[in-house]
Amino acid sequence: MAWVYILQTKSGKYYIGSTTDITERLKHHFGGFTPSTKSLGAEALLLKQKYQTLKEARSIEAKIKKLKRSDYIEKMVKDGYIKLVP
């Protein structure tokens, strides 16, 4: 199993990531051990969604990042799921 997740930083920006171990990955983000979110300050997990493989999760993560529009991400968070397909 793999996960795609969306975090909100202290500045209000979104961070999108993927992993096979969501619990451990979130510990790294919230503990300040991940360089990409250490300076931003991960504040809250807004959404997580499970996928069968890491390949699928990485594909969805890339598609979300290519959207480059916070309104799409906000809709995903509000709806509680990611509608994109790998």
Summary of the structure (lengths in Angstrom):
residues: 86
radius of gyration: 12.0
end to end distance: 14.5
largest distance: 32.1
contacts: 232
relative contact order: 0.24
helix: 44%
strand: 28%
